[in-house]
Amino acid sequence: MRIYNRKSKKWSKKVVTEEHKTSQKSHSSLQQNLDYLTLELKHTDDLKVNHFNQGKSVLIYLESLVDQTKIQDKIYTPELLNQSHQISQLDNTRKTKDMNDVIFALLSGCAIYCHDGSEEMTIFTVTSSHNRDLREPDTEKILRGAHEGFIESVMVNINLIRKRIQHRDLTVKYFRTGNNTNTNLAVIYMDGIASQEAVKEIERRIKDISKDTIISPGYIEEMIEDNPLSPFPQMLNTERPDRATANIMEGRVAILSEGSSTCLILPVTFFSFYQSPDDYNSRWIAGTFLRMIRLMSFLIAIGLPAFYIAVVGFHFEVIPDKLVIPVKSAINNIAYPPIVEALVMVVIIELIREAGIRLPSPVGQTIGIVGGLVIGDAVVKAGLVSNLMVIVVALTAIASFVVPSIEMSTTLRLLTFPLILTASTLGFVGIVFGMLVLLIHLIRLHSLQTPYFAPLAPLNIKDIKDTFIRLPLFLMGTRPKGAQPQRKSTGGPSREWKKDEHTRE
């Protein structure tokens, strides 16, 4: 297969994966088949070959991938009962004459039964699985609603989605990516609701991935997103089945990966990252209030340090008269300009946060609390940073953690630095210039050909019902245009019982 590289503007040959190698027909000689498999698997020590029927039949498997209990129940028991002639007729088996298919099955955790004099080989699914509990994700806690989370098994994750969407239109398509890792992907969408153009585009981009190593959805995200140079995430990452289900029902597409509990949702908009299941599990007034608090945190997280630096360094006159003396006394003995104060405190906050994540939970919490108190008090007493700067940076950090998405939270912390630099150079003019560049970037950005800043750019009044505010669910009769749905209506009229009551009266 040949693919076109946009950057080099050249066609390059795609490496053939394990699954798509040219077929190699098996031989009727059992020994030749064994020699071929042993050679192809590089004489690996975990390849086990068990002989039966005086060496005329063998069972081959990789002991590191199979479940020995399943082998005992499905294969060994019939063999020990002298029923080897019926072993290929057992349930959950399939036959093949393709040696590459056999190798791929072995690498997937299957066992192979073959008999001397026959080219057909029987494949048993005896894969070993080690799954953890379906506990709630630590990064997406909610107050009301389901407390389940995805795990590292694609099949279990699909089961969690199918339990919530029990409909024949729910479609799952499997893909293999990574020339060496052969990672199993599942693309999930609602046929008839999701845009067929979007689904085909996602499938095309996944098929064009030609990297040797694809381990997690993070690899996939960088390979298929529209603008990898943008600091803003163009796919929603979630570990919550209810959140993935809600987005699928709106017409979006979900991507699950074997070995990861993260689900990718696309296409998305900027406001998708500020939506939480709690918004819909609580009453709409509370949901609207929480949504507005989160959106306000965006401006606080990226703009508060820059605003403080601009006021102290350029526009002291905007401070109320009663606060001039306290502010002046707080910064009067600081030897460094405000930009140095801000950078020092932001870096310290990031160090404490990273240390709290990497250390074990009990130690990490202690480092976060004690480190913040001790270091904050020490730098103020040493005259390196003012009290006001500590307050500003602390509020900025808190505002960045309000976002329900880790990726967007990281983006906000990164955007703090360029705005600090522009504010220290030009004051309010620098902040306005920086915010203007940011706004232009958001308007130009796309997620799978969907405008990232929709429904504000382009303006769509109907979709504002679920952006800054969250109207009652019975008033949301259409799906958001940003999801590119085929079927816009969400169903029939709601609250018909209210009309019936008026009719009876």
N, C-alpha and C positions, 0 to 999 in steps of 0.2 A: 504494500500500500504506500502511496506517495502523498505527503501532506505539504501544504504551502506555509512557509514561515513568513509572517508579516514583517518581522524586523529585518531579516536578511534579504527578503524578497526573492527567495529561492525555494525550489522544490527539494525536499529531502525525503529519503526513504525511511519509512517507519519500521522499527524493529518488530519482528513477528513475536507475539507472546506465546507462552506455553500452550495456551488453549487453541491457538490458530496455526500451529505448525502443520506442514504437509503430512498427510496421513501416511503411516507406515504399517503395512499389513502384517498381522501375526503369522507365525509359522506353525505347521502341524507338529513340529518337534518341540517337546516340552523343554529340553535342555537349551535349544537355541533361543527360545523365548526368555528363559531365565538368564542366560548370558547377556542378552540384549538389555534387559531391565537392569541388571547389576551394573553393566557398563555405563548406561545412561544416568544412573543414580550415583555414579562415582564411588561404588563399593562402600556406601555409607553403612555404618555399623548398626543403625537402628532399622535397617531393612531385614525383616524376618521372613524366612521361607520354611514352612512346615510341610513335610511330605506325608502322604497317605497312600493307601492301597499299594504297598510295596514300591513306593517311589513313582507310581504312575500318575498321581495327582498331587498338586501342591496348593497351599494357601499362602499368599504373599501380602504383606502389609508393612507399613511403617509404624513400629510400636509406639513412637512418640505422639502419634496422631489418632490412634484408634482407642476405642473403649473395649477393654478385655472382657467385660461382662457381656457386651453385645455380641462379641465373637463367640463366646461360650454358648450363649442362648440361641444364636441364629445359625451357627455353622458347626461348631464342635459337637454339639449334641446329636444332630442328624448323622454326622460322620461316624461317631462312636457307636451309633445304633445300626451301623451297616446300611445306611440309606444314602450312600454317596451318589448313586445313580439318580436320586431325586433332589440333589442339592441345588441344581440350577433351576428348579421349579419353585423354590421358596419365594415368599413375599419380599417386596422391596429389593428386587434384584433386576439387573438388566445385562444384556449380552453385547459384546463388541468384538470386532476383529482388528481394531485399530490400536497399535501399540502406543501411539501418542495419547490416545484417549485413556489407555490403561495407566500411563505415567501420570497424567493429569488427575485421574481418580485416586491414585496412591497419594499424591501430594495434597489431595483434598480430604484425606482421612478415610478412604475406602479400603476394603480388602478385596483381593483378586483370587478367584479360584479357577484353575485351569487343569486340563487333563491331557495326557500324552496322546497324540493322534488326532486331536481336535484343534481347529484354529479358533474356535469360539472361547471367549473368556467371560466368566460371570463376575459382575461387580456388585459387592455388598456395601451398603451405607452403614458403617459402624463408627462414625466419627465421634470422638470424645468431646464433650462440651463441659466447660467450667464457667458457670454463670453466677454472678453475684445477685444480691437481693435487689428488688425493684424499689429502692428507696428514693426519696425526693432529692433532686440535685441540690448541692450546697450553694451553688451560685444563682439559683432561681427559686428562692423560697417564696411561698405565698401564704396568706392567712386562711383563705377559704378555697375549697375545690379539691381536686385529686392530688394526692401526695405520692404519685408514682413518677419514676424517671426511666429514661432509656438506659440500657446496659450495652455491653460490648458484643452482643449477638444480634445480627441482622434479623434473623427469624423471630426472635423474641420481640424485637422492636416493631416489626411488621404486625405481629400478633396484637400488640398494644394499640396500634392504629386501627386494625380491623375490628377490634372489640368496640371501638368508638364510632366507626363508620361501617355499619353492616349493610352495605349496598353493593349491588353487582357492578356498578360503574367504577368502583375503586380499582385502579389498575396498578400493577407492580411489574416493573421490567428490570431484569438483572443484567449487569455488565461486569466485565473483568478489566481492571486497569493495573498498570505496573508490569513491565516486561518480565521482571524477576519475582516480584512479590505476588502478582496475580490476586490483588485485593478484590473481594466481591462487593459490588455496589448495587443498591436497589433504588430505582427512581419511581416515586409514588405520586400519583395524581388522580383526579376524578375525571374520567372520560365524559365528555359532554359539558364540563364546566371549565376545565383548564384549556388554555389556548393550545391548539395543535401546533401552531407555528412555534410557540415557546417550547413545547415538549420536544419537537424535532430539533430545534436549535441546541437544547441541552444535550440531547443524545449525540448530536454531531460533535459537539465540543468534547464530550467524554470519550468518544471513539477516537478522536484525534490526539489524545494524550499518549505520548510515546516515551515517557520516563521509565527508567528501570525500577525506581522505588516510589510507590504510592502507599503510604501507611495509614494516614488519617485524613479526615475531611479538610484539614488545613492545606494539604497538598492539592486536593481537588479544587478548593476555592481559588487558589492562586492561578491554577491552570485555565479555569473557564470564566473568571470574572471579566467584565468589560474593561475596567481601568485598574490594573494592578498597582499603578503609581499613586493612586489616590489614598489619602489617609483614612477615608471613610469606608467602612465595610459595605460591600454591595450584596452580601448574602446574610441572612439572619441565622445565627447559630443558636440552637436550643437543645436542651436535654429533656424537655417536658413533652410527653405525648399529647396532652390536651392543647398545648400551644401549636404543635405541629398539625394536629387535626383541624383546628380552627383555620389555620392558613391554607390547608389543602381544600377545605370546603369553600374558601373564598376564591379558589381558582389557581392557587399557587402550586408549585412543584416541590416535593421534598426529596432529598438525597440522603440515604443511609449508607454507612460504610461498615464492613465487618471489622471488628476489633476496636470500634470507637462508639462512645455513647452520644456523640454529637450528631445532630441532624441539621442539614443545610436547607434553608428555605429560600426560594427565589421564584419570580422577581419580587423585590421589596422596595419600599420607599424609606425616606429618612424617618418618617413618623412611625414606621413599623417597629423601630427599636425602642420606642417609648411606650409601647403598649404592653400590658401585663395581664395575665389571666385574672388577677384580682380586680381589674377594671370591670370585667364582665360578671364576675362572681358576686360582686357587691352591687348595691343600688346605684343607679346611673348618676345621681347627684354626687355621691362619694367618689365614684369612678372618674367623673369629670374633674373634681377637685384634685385628686391624686395625679391625673394626667397633666393638669396645668402646673402643678408643683414640679413634676419631672421636666417639663419643657422649660420652665424658668431656670432649672438647675443647669441647663445647657449654657445660657448666657452667663450665669454666675461662674461656672467652671472654667470657661475660656476667657472671660472678660474682667473678673474682679481684680486679680493682681495687676493687670494692665491699667485698669481704671485708677487704682490706688497710686501706681507709679506716675501716671499722668497728672493726677491732682497734686501730689507732693512735689514733683519735679517741675511742672509747667503751669499749672492752673490752681495755685493756692487760693485764689480769690473765691472759688466756688465753695470753700469750706465755710459753714456757718460761723458767725462771730464767736459764739460761746465755745466752739470746738477748736478755735485757732490755737489758743494757748496750750490745751492738753496735747494736741497733735504736734505742735512745735516742740514742746518739752520732751515728747516721746522720741522724736527723731533727731533732736539737737546734738546729742552726744554720740551718735552713730558715725563711725569713721568712714563708712562706705556709702556709695550712692544707692538709691532704692533698688535699682536693677540687680546689684550684687546681692542685696538682702533677699530679694525675691528668688533669684536663682539658687542661692544657698539653701533656703528653706524648702523650695520645691524638690531639690535633689535629696535633702534629708528625709522628706516625707516619702519619696519614692524608695529610698533605701530601707526605711522602716517597713514599708508595705511589702517589698520584695522579700525581706528577711522573715516577716511574719508568714508569708506564703510557703517558703521553702523549709522552714523549721517544723518540727512536729507540733501538732495543734496546741497542747498545753503550753509549750515553750513559746510558740509563735504569738499567742495571745498576750503572754507576759512581756515579750519584747515590744509588742505594739503599744501596750499601755505604759509600761515603765520607761521604754525608750522615748516615747513622745513627751512624757512629763519631764523626765530628767533632762533630756537634750533641750527641749523648749525652754525650760527654766534656766539652764546653764548658758545658752547663747544670749538670752536677754540680759542676765546679770553680767556677762562678759562684755556687753556693749557691742556685740557683733550684729544683732538684729533687734529691731524695736518691737515693743509689745503689739503695736498695730499690725505689723507685718506678720507676726505669728497668728494673729486672729484672721487676717485675710487669707493666708495660705491654708489654715485649718478649714475655713469655710469653703474654700475652693476644693479641697480634697473631699470634704463631705458631699458637696454638690456633684462631684464626678462619680461618686458611688451610688447615687440615687438612680442612675440609669439601669433598667432591667437587663441590659446587654453588656457583657464584659468587653466585647470588641469596641462598642461605642464609647464605653467608659475610658478605655485606653486611648482612643482617638481624642477625646476631650482633654486628657492630660497632656498629650503631645501638642495640641493646638495652643496650649497656654504659652509655650516658649516663643513662637513667632510673634504673638500679640504683645508679649512683654518687651520684646526687642523694638517693635514699631512704636509702642507707647513711650519707651525711654528715649526714642529718637525725635519723635514729632508730637508727642502728647496726644491730645484728643484727635488731632488730624491723623496721626498714625493709627489709632484705634479704628477710626472710620475707614481709613484706607484698607486696613487688614480685614475688617468685617465685610467690606465691599468685595474684596478678592475672594473671601470665603463664600459669600453669597453667590457670586458668579460661578464659582466652581460647583456648588451644589446644584445650580440650575442646569449646568452643562453636563453633569454626571448622569449616567444611565445604569440601570440594573437589568440586564437582559432586554435591552431596548425599551425599558420602561423609565420615564423621567423620574429621577431620584427624589426631586423636591415636589412631586405631585402630592396633593391636589392644588398646591399653590402656584406651581409653575410646571405645566400650564394650569391655569385656574379652572377648577371644577367645583362649583358651589355645593353640589349634592354630596360629594365625598368629604366635605369638611365636617360632616356629622360624626366622624370617627377619627378626628385628628387632634385639634386643640381641646375639643369637648367630646363627650361620649353620650350621645342621645339614647333614650330608651330603646331597647332591642326591637320593640314592635314598630318603631318608626324607621328602622333600617331595612327597607324593603328591597334594596339593591346591593349587589356586591361592589366593592371599590374598583374603579376603573384601572387603578394602578396594578391590580392583579391580572389584568388582561383576560377576564372570564369570557367564555362563550355565552353562557347563560347568566344574564345580569340579575334576574329576579331571584330572591331567596325563598320564594314560596308564595302561598296565598295570603289573604288579609289576616291580620292578627286582631285579637281581642274582640272577636265577633260576639262573644257572650254579652258584651256591654250593650251592643245594639239590640240583642234579644231581650234584655231586661227592659230597655226603653219601650220596645214593642209591646211587651206584656203589660206595662203600666198604662 
